[in-house]
Amino acid sequence: MSTKSIGDFVEIKVVDDGVGFDITTYKSDGNNHVGLTNTKQRLDRIGGEITVESEIDKGTVVTVVIPKGEY
């Protein structure tokens, strides 16, 4: 994990060098997977964003950018 300041924002990056996954395929195991959707909605409300990059057999990188300030 790394963090850095970018102007009025803070970037938090989590890198996993595991098996990765296909980000275009949704998991359909009968459960309601809403974690990422909820996180995106909450970040939108404060002017932040989240990106997920993943490649099978290479790993995953999740980047969260949030504005500096108190919430």
mmCIF file as Biopython writes it, N, C-alpha, C and O atoms, coordinates in Angstrom:
data_model
#
loop_
_atom_site.group_PDB
_atom_site.id
_atom_site.type_symbol
_atom_site.label_atom_id
_atom_site.label_alt_id
_atom_site.label_comp_id
_atom_site.label_asym_id
_atom_site.label_entity_id
_atom_site.label_seq_id
_atom_site.pdbx_PDB_ins_code
_atom_site.Cartn_x
_atom_site.Cartn_y
_atom_site.Cartn_z
_atom_site.occupancy
_atom_site.B_iso_or_equiv
_atom_site.auth_seq_id
_atom_site.auth_asym_id
_atom_site.pdbx_PDB_model_num
ATOM 1   N N  . MET A ? 1  ? 0.849   -1.167  0.000   1.0 0.0 1  A 1 
ATOM 2   C CA . MET A ? 1  ? 0.000   0.000   0.000   1.0 0.0 1  A 1 
ATOM 3   C C  . MET A ? 1  ? 0.897   1.232   0.000   1.0 0.0 1  A 1 
ATOM 4   O O  . MET A ? 1  ? 1.960   1.256   0.621   1.0 0.0 1  A 1 
ATOM 5   N N  . SER A ? 2  ? 0.435   2.253   -0.716  1.0 0.0 2  A 1 
ATOM 6   C CA . SER A ? 2  ? 1.165   3.516   -0.720  1.0 0.0 2  A 1 
ATOM 7   C C  . SER A ? 2  ? 0.163   4.665   -0.696  1.0 0.0 2  A 1 
ATOM 8   O O  . SER A ? 2  ? -0.979  4.528   -1.135  1.0 0.0 2  A 1 
ATOM 9   N N  . THR A ? 3  ? 0.612   5.774   -0.185  1.0 0.0 3  A 1 
ATOM 10  C CA . THR A ? 3  ? -0.204  6.991   -0.192  1.0 0.0 3  A 1 
ATOM 11  C C  . THR A ? 3  ? 0.662   8.141   -0.673  1.0 0.0 3  A 1 
ATOM 12  O O  . THR A ? 3  ? 1.873   8.168   -0.453  1.0 0.0 3  A 1 
ATOM 13  N N  . LYS A ? 4  ? 0.009   9.096   -1.338  1.0 0.0 4  A 1 
ATOM 14  C CA . LYS A ? 4  ? 0.730   10.303  -1.721  1.0 0.0 4  A 1 
ATOM 15  C C  . LYS A ? 4  ? -0.245  11.450  -1.884  1.0 0.0 4  A 1 
ATOM 16  O O  . LYS A ? 4  ? -1.425  11.263  -2.182  1.0 0.0 4  A 1 
ATOM 17  N N  . SER A ? 5  ? 0.279   12.624  -1.680  1.0 0.0 5  A 1 
ATOM 18  C CA . SER A ? 5  ? -0.495  13.844  -1.826  1.0 0.0 5  A 1 
ATOM 19  C C  . SER A ? 5  ? -0.377  14.332  -3.259  1.0 0.0 5  A 1 
ATOM 20  O O  . SER A ? 5  ? 0.718   14.422  -3.815  1.0 0.0 5  A 1 
ATOM 21  N N  . ILE A ? 6  ? -1.534  14.647  -3.851  1.0 0.0 6  A 1 
ATOM 22  C CA . ILE A ? 6  ? -1.565  15.176  -5.220  1.0 0.0 6  A 1 
ATOM 23  C C  . ILE A ? 6  ? -2.444  16.425  -5.188  1.0 0.0 6  A 1 
ATOM 24  O O  . ILE A ? 6  ? -3.665  16.332  -5.311  1.0 0.0 6  A 1 
ATOM 25  N N  . GLY A ? 7  ? -1.830  17.575  -5.025  1.0 0.0 7  A 1 
ATOM 26  C CA . GLY A ? 7  ? -2.590  18.820  -4.941  1.0 0.0 7  A 1 
ATOM 27  C C  . GLY A ? 7  ? -3.556  18.800  -3.775  1.0 0.0 7  A 1 
ATOM 28  O O  . GLY A ? 7  ? -3.145  18.657  -2.623  1.0 0.0 7  A 1 
ATOM 29  N N  . ASP A ? 8  ? -4.841  18.943  -4.069  1.0 0.0 8  A 1 
ATOM 30  C CA . ASP A ? 8  ? -5.881  18.951  -3.044  1.0 0.0 8  A 1 
ATOM 31  C C  . ASP A ? 8  ? -6.433  17.566  -2.752  1.0 0.0 8  A 1 
ATOM 32  O O  . ASP A ? 8  ? -7.475  17.440  -2.109  1.0 0.0 8  A 1 
ATOM 33  N N  . PHE A ? 9  ? -5.749  16.523  -3.217  1.0 0.0 9  A 1 
ATOM 34  C CA . PHE A ? 9  ? -6.234  15.154  -3.062  1.0 0.0 9  A 1 
ATOM 35  C C  . PHE A ? 9  ? -5.168  14.267  -2.412  1.0 0.0 9  A 1 
ATOM 36  O O  . PHE A ? 9  ? -3.982  14.595  -2.400  1.0 0.0 9  A 1 
ATOM 37  N N  . VAL A ? 10 ? -5.628  13.137  -1.874  1.0 0.0 10 A 1 
ATOM 38  C CA . VAL A ? 10 ? -4.749  12.091  -1.368  1.0 0.0 10 A 1 
ATOM 39  C C  . VAL A ? 10 ? -5.043  10.830  -2.172  1.0 0.0 10 A 1 
ATOM 40  O O  . VAL A ? 10 ? -6.200  10.452  -2.351  1.0 0.0 10 A 1 
ATOM 41  N N  . GLU A ? 11 ? -3.990  10.187  -2.650  1.0 0.0 11 A 1 
ATOM 42  C CA . GLU A ? 11 ? -4.133  8.940   -3.401  1.0 0.0 11 A 1 
ATOM 43  C C  . GLU A ? 11 ? -3.679  7.777   -2.528  1.0 0.0 11 A 1 
ATOM 44  O O  . GLU A ? 11 ? -2.583  7.798   -1.967  1.0 0.0 11 A 1 
ATOM 45  N N  . ILE A ? 12 ? -4.527  6.771   -2.420  1.0 0.0 12 A 1 
ATOM 46  C CA . ILE A ? 12 ? -4.211  5.557   -1.686  1.0 0.0 12 A 1 
ATOM 47  C C  . ILE A ? 12 ? -4.214  4.421   -2.702  1.0 0.0 12 A 1 
ATOM 48  O O  . ILE A ? 12 ? -5.202  4.208   -3.405  1.0 0.0 12 A 1 
ATOM 49  N N  . LYS A ? 13 ? -3.114  3.701   -2.772  1.0 0.0 13 A 1 
ATOM 50  C CA . LYS A ? 13 ? -2.986  2.632   -3.769  1.0 0.0 13 A 1 
ATOM 51  C C  . LYS A ? 13 ? -2.662  1.322   -3.052  1.0 0.0 13 A 1 
ATOM 52  O O  . LYS A ? 13 ? -1.729  1.247   -2.252  1.0 0.0 13 A 1 
ATOM 53  N N  . VAL A ? 14 ? -3.451  0.296   -3.356  1.0 0.0 14 A 1 
ATOM 54  C CA . VAL A ? 14 ? -3.238  -1.034  -2.804  1.0 0.0 14 A 1 
ATOM 55  C C  . VAL A ? 14 ? -2.903  -1.964  -3.966  1.0 0.0 14 A 1 
ATOM 56  O O  . VAL A ? 14 ? -3.663  -2.069  -4.929  1.0 0.0 14 A 1 
ATOM 57  N N  . VAL A ? 15 ? -1.766  -2.632  -3.868  1.0 0.0 15 A 1 
ATOM 58  C CA . VAL A ? 15 ? -1.290  -3.517  -4.926  1.0 0.0 15 A 1 
ATOM 59  C C  . VAL A ? 15 ? -1.264  -4.950  -4.397  1.0 0.0 15 A 1 
ATOM 60  O O  . VAL A ? 15 ? -0.705  -5.224  -3.336  1.0 0.0 15 A 1 
ATOM 61  N N  . ASP A ? 16 ? -1.873  -5.850  -5.148  1.0 0.0 16 A 1 
ATOM 62  C CA . ASP A ? 16 ? -1.896  -7.278  -4.814  1.0 0.0 16 A 1 
ATOM 63  C C  . ASP A ? 16 ? -1.317  -8.032  -5.998  1.0 0.0 16 A 1 
ATOM 64  O O  . ASP A ? 16 ? -1.869  -7.976  -7.097  1.0 0.0 16 A 1 
ATOM 65  N N  . ASP A ? 17 ? -0.226  -8.729  -5.791  1.0 0.0 17 A 1 
ATOM 66  C CA . ASP A ? 17 ? 0.409   -9.451  -6.893  1.0 0.0 17 A 1 
ATOM 67  C C  . ASP A ? 17 ? -0.093  -10.887 -6.994  1.0 0.0 17 A 1 
ATOM 68  O O  . ASP A ? 17 ? 0.632   -11.773 -7.446  1.0 0.0 17 A 1 
ATOM 69  N N  . GLY A ? 18 ? -1.323  -11.113 -6.577  1.0 0.0 18 A 1 
ATOM 70  C CA . GLY A ? 18 ? -1.932  -12.448 -6.608  1.0 0.0 18 A 1 
ATOM 71  C C  . GLY A ? 18 ? -2.397  -12.854 -7.989  1.0 0.0 18 A 1 
ATOM 72  O O  . GLY A ? 18 ? -1.818  -12.448 -8.997  1.0 0.0 18 A 1 
ATOM 73  N N  . VAL A ? 19 ? -3.444  -13.657 -8.030  1.0 0.0 19 A 1 
ATOM 74  C CA . VAL A ? 19 ? -3.893  -14.255 -9.287  1.0 0.0 19 A 1 
ATOM 75  C C  . VAL A ? 19 ? -4.658  -13.293 -10.187 1.0 0.0 19 A 1 
ATOM 76  O O  . VAL A ? 19 ? -4.819  -13.573 -11.375 1.0 0.0 19 A 1 
ATOM 77  N N  . GLY A ? 20 ? -5.139  -12.157 -9.654  1.0 0.0 20 A 1 
ATOM 78  C CA . GLY A ? 20 ? -5.915  -11.228 -10.462 1.0 0.0 20 A 1 
ATOM 79  C C  . GLY A ? 20 ? -7.267  -11.798 -10.835 1.0 0.0 20 A 1 
ATOM 80  O O  . GLY A ? 20 ? -7.613  -12.912 -10.442 1.0 0.0 20 A 1 
ATOM 81  N N  . PHE A ? 21 ? -8.033  -11.027 -11.597 1.0 0.0 21 A 1 
ATOM 82  C CA . PHE A ? 21 ? -9.355  -11.471 -12.041 1.0 0.0 21 A 1 
ATOM 83  C C  . PHE A ? 21 ? -9.780  -10.670 -13.255 1.0 0.0 21 A 1 
ATOM 84  O O  . PHE A ? 21 ? -9.192  -9.632  -13.560 1.0 0.0 21 A 1 
ATOM 85  N N  . ASP A ? 22 ? -10.785 -11.143 -13.938 1.0 0.0 22 A 1 
ATOM 86  C CA . ASP A ? 22 ? -11.329 -10.462 -15.114 1.0 0.0 22 A 1 
ATOM 87  C C  . ASP A ? 22 ? -12.339 -9.431  -14.633 1.0 0.0 22 A 1 
ATOM 88  O O  . ASP A ? 22 ? -13.411 -9.804  -14.155 1.0 0.0 22 A 1 
ATOM 89  N N  . ILE A ? 23 ? -12.024 -8.144  -14.748 1.0 0.0 23 A 1 
ATOM 90  C CA . ILE A ? 23 ? -12.906 -7.106  -14.217 1.0 0.0 23 A 1 
ATOM 91  C C  . ILE A ? 23 ? -14.186 -6.938  -15.029 1.0 0.0 23 A 1 
ATOM 92  O O  . ILE A ? 23 ? -15.106 -6.245  -14.595 1.0 0.0 23 A 1 
ATOM 93  N N  . THR A ? 24 ? -14.254 -7.559  -16.196 1.0 0.0 24 A 1 
ATOM 94  C CA . THR A ? 24 ? -15.475 -7.452  -17.002 1.0 0.0 24 A 1 
ATOM 95  C C  . THR A ? 24 ? -16.497 -8.525  -16.654 1.0 0.0 24 A 1 
ATOM 96  O O  . THR A ? 24 ? -17.627 -8.489  -17.140 1.0 0.0 24 A 1 
ATOM 97  N N  . THR A ? 25 ? -16.103 -9.483  -15.811 1.0 0.0 25 A 1 
ATOM 98  C CA . THR A ? 25 ? -16.994 -10.572 -15.434 1.0 0.0 25 A 1 
ATOM 99  C C  . THR A ? 25 ? -17.452 -10.387 -13.994 1.0 0.0 25 A 1 
ATOM 100 O O  . THR A ? 25 ? -16.632 -10.311 -13.079 1.0 0.0 25 A 1 
ATOM 101 N N  . TYR A ? 26 ? -18.766 -10.314 -13.800 1.0 0.0 26 A 1 
ATOM 102 C CA . TYR A ? 26 ? -19.307 -10.186 -12.459 1.0 0.0 26 A 1 
ATOM 103 C C  . TYR A ? 26 ? -19.457 -11.556 -11.828 1.0 0.0 26 A 1 
ATOM 104 O O  . TYR A ? 26 ? -19.804 -12.534 -12.489 1.0 0.0 26 A 1 
ATOM 105 N N  . LYS A ? 27 ? -19.190 -11.600 -10.545 1.0 0.0 27 A 1 
ATOM 106 C CA . LYS A ? 27 ? -19.317 -12.842 -9.801  1.0 0.0 27 A 1 
ATOM 107 C C  . LYS A ? 27 ? -20.800 -13.156 -9.616  1.0 0.0 27 A 1 
ATOM 108 O O  . LYS A ? 27 ? -21.540 -12.350 -9.053  1.0 0.0 27 A 1 
ATOM 109 N N  . SER A ? 28 ? -21.227 -14.303 -10.077 1.0 0.0 28 A 1 
ATOM 110 C CA . SER A ? 28 ? -22.631 -14.682 -9.930  1.0 0.0 28 A 1 
ATOM 111 C C  . SER A ? 28 ? -22.714 -15.982 -9.141  1.0 0.0 28 A 1 
ATOM 112 O O  . SER A ? 28 ? -22.823 -17.074 -9.700  1.0 0.0 28 A 1 
ATOM 113 N N  . ASP A ? 29 ? -22.659 -15.826 -7.829  1.0 0.0 29 A 1 
ATOM 114 C CA . ASP A ? 29 ? -22.708 -16.989 -6.957  1.0 0.0 29 A 1 
ATOM 115 C C  . ASP A ? 29 ? -23.972 -17.003 -6.102  1.0 0.0 29 A 1 
ATOM 116 O O  . ASP A ? 29 ? -24.064 -17.749 -5.127  1.0 0.0 29 A 1 
ATOM 117 N N  . GLY A ? 30 ? -24.950 -16.168 -6.479  1.0 0.0 30 A 1 
ATOM 118 C CA . GLY A ? 30 ? -26.204 -16.122 -5.737  1.0 0.0 30 A 1 
ATOM 119 C C  . GLY A ? 30 ? -26.195 -15.125 -4.596  1.0 0.0 30 A 1 
ATOM 120 O O  . GLY A ? 30 ? -27.237 -14.881 -3.988  1.0 0.0 30 A 1 
ATOM 121 N N  . ASN A ? 31 ? -25.042 -14.542 -4.290  1.0 0.0 31 A 1 
ATOM 122 C CA . ASN A ? 31 ? -24.958 -13.542 -3.228  1.0 0.0 31 A 1 
ATOM 123 C C  . ASN A ? 31 ? -25.047 -12.140 -3.811  1.0 0.0 31 A 1 
ATOM 124 O O  . ASN A ? 31 ? -24.778 -11.928 -4.994  1.0 0.0 31 A 1 
ATOM 125 N N  . ASN A ? 32 ? -25.426 -11.192 -2.975  1.0 0.0 32 A 1 
ATOM 126 C CA . ASN A ? 32 ? -25.555 -9.804  -3.395  1.0 0.0 32 A 1 
ATOM 127 C C  . ASN A ? 32 ? -24.245 -9.079  -3.100  1.0 0.0 32 A 1 
ATOM 128 O O  . ASN A ? 32 ? -23.978 -8.743  -1.946  1.0 0.0 32 A 1 
ATOM 129 N N  . HIS A ? 33 ? -23.428 -8.833  -4.117  1.0 0.0 33 A 1 
ATOM 130 C CA . HIS A ? 33 ? -22.129 -8.190  -3.958  1.0 0.0 33 A 1 
ATOM 131 C C  . HIS A ? 33 ? -22.273 -6.697  -4.249  1.0 0.0 33 A 1 
ATOM 132 O O  . HIS A ? 33 ? -22.310 -6.283  -5.408  1.0 0.0 33 A 1 
ATOM 133 N N  . VAL A ? 34 ? -22.355 -5.895  -3.191  1.0 0.0 34 A 1 
ATOM 134 C CA . VAL A ? 34 ? -22.598 -4.460  -3.365  1.0 0.0 34 A 1 
ATOM 135 C C  . VAL A ? 34 ? -21.478 -3.596  -2.801  1.0 0.0 34 A 1 
ATOM 136 O O  . VAL A ? 34 ? -21.571 -2.369  -2.843  1.0 0.0 34 A 1 
ATOM 137 N N  . GLY A ? 35 ? -20.423 -4.209  -2.274  1.0 0.0 35 A 1 
ATOM 138 C CA . GLY A ? 35 ? -19.349 -3.457  -1.622  1.0 0.0 35 A 1 
ATOM 139 C C  . GLY A ? 35 ? -18.711 -2.409  -2.505  1.0 0.0 35 A 1 
ATOM 140 O O  . GLY A ? 35 ? -18.579 -1.257  -2.094  1.0 0.0 35 A 1 
ATOM 141 N N  . LEU A ? 36 ? -18.309 -2.781  -3.712  1.0 0.0 36 A 1 
ATOM 142 C CA . LEU A ? 36 ? -17.643 -1.830  -4.600  1.0 0.0 36 A 1 
ATOM 143 C C  . LEU A ? 36 ? -18.611 -0.749  -5.067  1.0 0.0 36 A 1 
ATOM 144 O O  . LEU A ? 36 ? -18.238 0.421   -5.162  1.0 0.0 36 A 1 
ATOM 145 N N  . THR A ? 37 ? -19.845 -1.131  -5.356  1.0 0.0 37 A 1 
ATOM 146 C CA . THR A ? 37 ? -20.856 -0.149  -5.768  1.0 0.0 37 A 1 
ATOM 147 C C  . THR A ? 37 ? -21.092 0.865   -4.656  1.0 0.0 37 A 1 
ATOM 148 O O  . THR A ? 37 ? -21.130 2.068   -4.913  1.0 0.0 37 A 1 
ATOM 149 N N  . ASN A ? 38 ? -21.251 0.393   -3.427  1.0 0.0 38 A 1 
ATOM 150 C CA . ASN A ? 38 ? -21.457 1.305   -2.294  1.0 0.0 38 A 1 
ATOM 151 C C  . ASN A ? 38 ? -20.265 2.225   -2.092  1.0 0.0 38 A 1 
ATOM 152 O O  . ASN A ? 38 ? -20.428 3.415   -1.825  1.0 0.0 38 A 1 
ATOM 153 N N  . THR A ? 39 ? -19.060 1.667   -2.221  1.0 0.0 39 A 1 
ATOM 154 C CA . THR A ? 39 ? -17.853 2.471   -2.056  1.0 0.0 39 A 1 
ATOM 155 C C  . THR A ? 39 ? -17.783 3.565   -3.115  1.0 0.0 39 A 1 
ATOM 156 O O  . THR A ? 39 ? -17.467 4.712   -2.797  1.0 0.0 39 A 1 
ATOM 157 N N  . LYS A ? 40 ? -18.074 3.226   -4.367  1.0 0.0 40 A 1 
ATOM 158 C CA . LYS A ? 40 ? -18.078 4.225   -5.446  1.0 0.0 40 A 1 
ATOM 159 C C  . LYS A ? 40 ? -19.086 5.335   -5.161  1.0 0.0 40 A 1 
ATOM 160 O O  . LYS A ? 40 ? -18.779 6.512   -5.352  1.0 0.0 40 A 1 
ATOM 161 N N  . GLN A ? 41 ? -20.279 4.976   -4.710  1.0 0.0 41 A 1 
ATOM 162 C CA . GLN A ? 41 ? -21.311 5.975   -4.422  1.0 0.0 41 A 1 
ATOM 163 C C  . GLN A ? 41 ? -20.879 6.908   -3.293  1.0 0.0 41 A 1 
ATOM 164 O O  . GLN A ? 41 ? -21.088 8.119   -3.373  1.0 0.0 41 A 1 
ATOM 165 N N  . ARG A ? 42 ? -20.289 6.359   -2.262  1.0 0.0 42 A 1 
ATOM 166 C CA . ARG A ? 42 ? -19.839 7.193   -1.131  1.0 0.0 42 A 1 
ATOM 167 C C  . ARG A ? 42 ? -18.698 8.115   -1.532  1.0 0.0 42 A 1 
ATOM 168 O O  . ARG A ? 42 ? -18.661 9.274   -1.117  1.0 0.0 42 A 1 
ATOM 169 N N  . LEU A ? 43 ? -17.773 7.615   -2.330  1.0 0.0 43 A 1 
ATOM 170 C CA . LEU A ? 43 ? -16.682 8.464   -2.794  1.0 0.0 43 A 1 
ATOM 171 C C  . LEU A ? 43 ? -17.190 9.562   -3.723  1.0 0.0 43 A 1 
ATOM 172 O O  . LEU A ? 43 ? -16.694 10.688  -3.679  1.0 0.0 43 A 1 
ATOM 173 N N  . ASP A ? 44 ? -18.166 9.248   -4.557  1.0 0.0 44 A 1 
ATOM 174 C CA . ASP A ? 44 ? -18.765 10.263  -5.439  1.0 0.0 44 A 1 
ATOM 175 C C  . ASP A ? 44 ? -19.313 11.428  -4.635  1.0 0.0 44 A 1 
ATOM 176 O O  . ASP A ? 44 ? -19.181 12.581  -5.045  1.0 0.0 44 A 1 
ATOM 177 N N  . ARG A ? 45 ? -19.924 11.142  -3.498  1.0 0.0 45 A 1 
ATOM 178 C CA . ARG A ? 45 ? -20.538 12.187  -2.664  1.0 0.0 45 A 1 
ATOM 179 C C  . ARG A ? 45 ? -19.530 13.194  -2.134  1.0 0.0 45 A 1 
ATOM 180 O O  . ARG A ? 45 ? -19.881 14.346  -1.878  1.0 0.0 45 A 1 
ATOM 181 N N  . ILE A ? 46 ? -18.275 12.770  -1.967  1.0 0.0 46 A 1 
ATOM 182 C CA . ILE A ? 46 ? -17.273 13.690  -1.432  1.0 0.0 46 A 1 
ATOM 183 C C  . ILE A ? 46 ? -16.273 14.140  -2.497  1.0 0.0 46 A 1 
ATOM 184 O O  . ILE A ? 46 ? -15.289 14.811  -2.183  1.0 0.0 46 A 1 
ATOM 185 N N  . GLY A ? 47 ? -16.524 13.775  -3.744  1.0 0.0 47 A 1 
ATOM 186 C CA . GLY A ? 47 ? -15.635 14.181  -4.831  1.0 0.0 47 A 1 
ATOM 187 C C  . GLY A ? 47 ? -14.438 13.273  -5.018  1.0 0.0 47 A 1 
ATOM 188 O O  . GLY A ? 47 ? -13.431 13.683  -5.594  1.0 0.0 47 A 1 
ATOM 189 N N  . GLY A ? 48 ? -14.539 12.037  -4.533  1.0 0.0 48 A 1 
ATOM 190 C CA . GLY A ? 48 ? -13.449 11.070  -4.687  1.0 0.0 48 A 1 
ATOM 191 C C  . GLY A ? 48 ? -13.758 10.067  -5.779  1.0 0.0 48 A 1 
ATOM 192 O O  . GLY A ? 48 ? -14.795 10.136  -6.439  1.0 0.0 48 A 1 
ATOM 193 N N  . GLU A ? 49 ? -12.846 9.142   -5.954  1.0 0.0 49 A 1 
ATOM 194 C CA . GLU A ? 49 ? -13.067 8.094   -6.960  1.0 0.0 49 A 1 
ATOM 195 C C  . GLU A ? 49 ? -12.250 6.861   -6.604  1.0 0.0 49 A 1 
ATOM 196 O O  . GLU A ? 49 ? -11.296 6.924   -5.828  1.0 0.0 49 A 1 
ATOM 197 N N  . ILE A ? 50 ? -12.646 5.745   -7.189  1.0 0.0 50 A 1 
ATOM 198 C CA . ILE A ? 50 ? -11.930 4.487   -7.026  1.0 0.0 50 A 1 
ATOM 199 C C  . ILE A ? 50 ? -11.774 3.843   -8.396  1.0 0.0 50 A 1 
ATOM 200 O O  . ILE A ? 50 ? -12.700 3.845   -9.208  1.0 0.0 50 A 1 
ATOM 201 N N  . THR A ? 51 ? -10.597 3.297   -8.639  1.0 0.0 51 A 1 
ATOM 202 C CA . THR A ? 51 ? -10.377 2.545   -9.870  1.0 0.0 51 A 1 
ATOM 203 C C  . THR A ? 51 ? -9.800  1.180   -9.506  1.0 0.0 51 A 1 
ATOM 204 O O  . THR A ? 51 ? -9.024  1.047   -8.559  1.0 0.0 51 A 1 
ATOM 205 N N  . VAL A ? 52 ? -10.196 0.176   -10.275 1.0 0.0 52 A 1 
ATOM 206 C CA . VAL A ? 52 ? -9.711  -1.176  -10.069 1.0 0.0 52 A 1 
ATOM 207 C C  . VAL A ? 52 ? -9.125  -1.656  -11.389 1.0 0.0 52 A 1 
ATOM 208 O O  . VAL A ? 52 ? -9.800  -1.671  -12.418 1.0 0.0 52 A 1 
ATOM 209 N N  . GLU A ? 53 ? -7.855  -2.046  -11.339 1.0 0.0 53 A 1 
ATOM 210 C CA . GLU A ? 53 ? -7.188  -2.608  -12.504 1.0 0.0 53 A 1 
ATOM 211 C C  . GLU A ? 53 ? -6.735  -4.010  -12.122 1.0 0.0 53 A 1 
ATOM 212 O O  . GLU A ? 53 ? -6.113  -4.196  -11.076 1.0 0.0 53 A 1 
ATOM 213 N N  . SER A ? 54 ? -7.037  -4.988  -12.951 1.0 0.0 54 A 1 
ATOM 214 C CA . SER A ? 54 ? -6.641  -6.347  -12.641 1.0 0.0 54 A 1 
ATOM 215 C C  . SER A ? 54 ? -6.371  -7.113  -13.922 1.0 0.0 54 A 1 
ATOM 216 O O  . SER A ? 54 ? -7.004  -6.889  -14.954 1.0 0.0 54 A 1 
ATOM 217 N N  . GLU A ? 55 ? -5.426  -8.009  -13.828 1.0 0.0 55 A 1 
ATOM 218 C CA . GLU A ? 55 ? -5.101  -8.862  -14.957 1.0 0.0 55 A 1 
ATOM 219 C C  . GLU A ? 55 ? -4.852  -10.269 -14.420 1.0 0.0 55 A 1 
ATOM 220 O O  . GLU A ? 55 ? -4.097  -10.459 -13.466 1.0 0.0 55 A 1 
ATOM 221 N N  . ILE A ? 56 ? -5.487  -11.230 -15.036 1.0 0.0 56 A 1 
ATOM 222 C CA . ILE A ? 56 ? -5.354  -12.611 -14.595 1.0 0.0 56 A 1 
ATOM 223 C C  . ILE A ? 56 ? -3.881  -13.027 -14.621 1.0 0.0 56 A 1 
ATOM 224 O O  . ILE A ? 56 ? -3.167  -12.759 -15.587 1.0 0.0 56 A 1 
ATOM 225 N N  . ASP A ? 57 ? -3.447  -13.674 -13.565 1.0 0.0 57 A 1 
ATOM 226 C CA . ASP A ? 57 ? -2.075  -14.148 -13.356 1.0 0.0 57 A 1 
ATOM 227 C C  . ASP A ? 57 ? -1.047  -13.030 -13.163 1.0 0.0 57 A 1 
ATOM 228 O O  . ASP A ? 57 ? 0.155   -13.295 -13.143 1.0 0.0 57 A 1 
ATOM 229 N N  . LYS A ? 58 ? -1.506  -11.790 -13.022 1.0 0.0 58 A 1 
ATOM 230 C CA . LYS A ? 58 ? -0.571  -10.677 -12.801 1.0 0.0 58 A 1 
ATOM 231 C C  . LYS A ? 58 ? -0.883  -9.908  -11.524 1.0 0.0 58 A 1 
ATOM 232 O O  . LYS A ? 58 ? 0.031   -9.372  -10.896 1.0 0.0 58 A 1 
ATOM 233 N N  . GLY A ? 59 ? -2.156  -9.841  -11.123 1.0 0.0 59 A 1 
ATOM 234 C CA . GLY A ? 59 ? -2.494  -9.142  -9.894  1.0 0.0 59 A 1 
ATOM 235 C C  . GLY A ? 59 ? -3.515  -8.042  -10.082 1.0 0.0 59 A 1 
ATOM 236 O O  . GLY A ? 59 ? -4.098  -7.877  -11.154 1.0 0.0 59 A 1 
ATOM 237 N N  . THR A ? 60 ? -3.716  -7.287  -9.002  1.0 0.0 60 A 1 
ATOM 238 C CA . THR A ? 60 ? -4.756  -6.257  -8.956  1.0 0.0 60 A 1 
ATOM 239 C C  . THR A ? 60 ? -4.206  -4.999  -8.296  1.0 0.0 60 A 1 
ATOM 240 O O  . THR A ? 60 ? -3.435  -5.070  -7.339  1.0 0.0 60 A 1 
ATOM 241 N N  . VAL A ? 61 ? -4.613  -3.846  -8.820  1.0 0.0 61 A 1 
ATOM 242 C CA . VAL A ? 61 ? -4.273  -2.561  -8.222  1.0 0.0 61 A 1 
ATOM 243 C C  . VAL A ? 61 ? -5.573  -1.794  -8.011  1.0 0.0 61 A 1 
ATOM 244 O O  . VAL A ? 61 ? -6.336  -1.578  -8.952  1.0 0.0 61 A 1 
ATOM 245 N N  . VAL A ? 62 ? -5.817  -1.386  -6.774  1.0 0.0 62 A 1 
ATOM 246 C CA . VAL A ? 62 ? -6.983  -0.563  -6.443  1.0 0.0 62 A 1 
ATOM 247 C C  . VAL A ? 62 ? -6.459  0.798   -6.017  1.0 0.0 62 A 1 
ATOM 248 O O  . VAL A ? 62 ? -5.611  0.894   -5.130  1.0 0.0 62 A 1 
ATOM 249 N N  . THR A ? 63 ? -6.969  1.856   -6.654  1.0 0.0 63 A 1 
ATOM 250 C CA . THR A ? 63 ? -6.549  3.211   -6.343  1.0 0.0 63 A 1 
ATOM 251 C C  . THR A ? 63 ? -7.764  4.013   -5.887  1.0 0.0 63 A 1 
ATOM 252 O O  . THR A ? 63 ? -8.787  4.066   -6.570  1.0 0.0 63 A 1 
ATOM 253 N N  . VAL A ? 64 ? -7.627  4.633   -4.723  1.0 0.0 64 A 1 
ATOM 254 C CA . VAL A ? 64 ? -8.682  5.499   -4.187  1.0 0.0 64 A 1 
ATOM 255 C C  . VAL A ? 64 ? -8.113  6.903   -4.103  1.0 0.0 64 A 1 
ATOM 256 O O  . VAL A ? 64 ? -7.030  7.107   -3.554  1.0 0.0 64 A 1 
ATOM 257 N N  . VAL A ? 65 ? -8.842  7.875   -4.646  1.0 0.0 65 A 1 
ATOM 258 C CA . VAL A ? 65 ? -8.424  9.275   -4.586  1.0 0.0 65 A 1 
ATOM 259 C C  . VAL A ? 65 ? -9.519  10.035  -3.846  1.0 0.0 65 A 1 
ATOM 260 O O  . VAL A ? 65 ? -10.686 9.998   -4.234  1.0 0.0 65 A 1 
ATOM 261 N N  . ILE A ? 66 ? -9.129  10.719  -2.780  1.0 0.0 66 A 1 
ATOM 262 C CA . ILE A ? 66 ? -10.099 11.499  -1.989  1.0 0.0 66 A 1 
ATOM 263 C C  . ILE A ? 66 ? -9.591  12.919  -1.812  1.0 0.0 66 A 1 
ATOM 264 O O  . ILE A ? 66 ? -8.386  13.147  -1.707  1.0 0.0 66 A 1 
ATOM 265 N N  . PRO A ? 67 ? -10.516 13.875  -1.779  1.0 0.0 67 A 1 
ATOM 266 C CA . PRO A ? 67 ? -10.083 15.246  -1.529  1.0 0.0 67 A 1 
ATOM 267 C C  . PRO A ? 67 ? -9.621  15.403  -0.081  1.0 0.0 67 A 1 
ATOM 268 O O  . PRO A ? 67 ? -10.138 14.744  0.821   1.0 0.0 67 A 1 
ATOM 269 N N  . LYS A ? 68 ? -8.654  16.272  0.127   1.0 0.0 68 A 1 
ATOM 270 C CA . LYS A ? 68 ? -8.192  16.573  1.473   1.0 0.0 68 A 1 
ATOM 271 C C  . LYS A ? 68 ? -9.286  17.367  2.190   1.0 0.0 68 A 1 
ATOM 272 O O  . LYS A ? 68 ? -9.978  18.173  1.568   1.0 0.0 68 A 1 
ATOM 273 N N  . GLY A ? 69 ? -9.437  17.146  3.465   1.0 0.0 69 A 1 
ATOM 274 C CA . GLY A ? 69 ? -10.430 17.881  4.239   1.0 0.0 69 A 1 
ATOM 275 C C  . GLY A ? 69 ? -11.024 16.996  5.306   1.0 0.0 69 A 1 
ATOM 276 O O  . GLY A ? 69 ? -10.642 15.838  5.468   1.0 0.0 69 A 1 
ATOM 277 N N  . GLU A ? 70 ? -11.963 17.562  6.026   1.0 0.0 70 A 1 
ATOM 278 C CA . GLU A ? 70 ? -12.648 16.819  7.090   1.0 0.0 70 A 1 
ATOM 279 C C  . GLU A ? 70 ? -14.029 16.432  6.628   1.0 0.0 70 A 1 
ATOM 280 O O  . GLU A ? 70 ? -14.700 17.198  5.937   1.0 0.0 70 A 1 
ATOM 281 N N  . TYR A ? 71 ? -14.462 15.222  7.014   1.0 0.0 71 A 1 
ATOM 282 C CA . TYR A ? 71 ? -15.790 14.740  6.615   1.0 0.0 71 A 1 
ATOM 283 C C  . TYR A ? 71 ? -16.544 14.239  7.805   1.0 0.0 71 A 1 
ATOM 284 O O  . TYR A ? 71 ? -17.683 13.792  7.670   1.0 0.0 71 A 1 
#
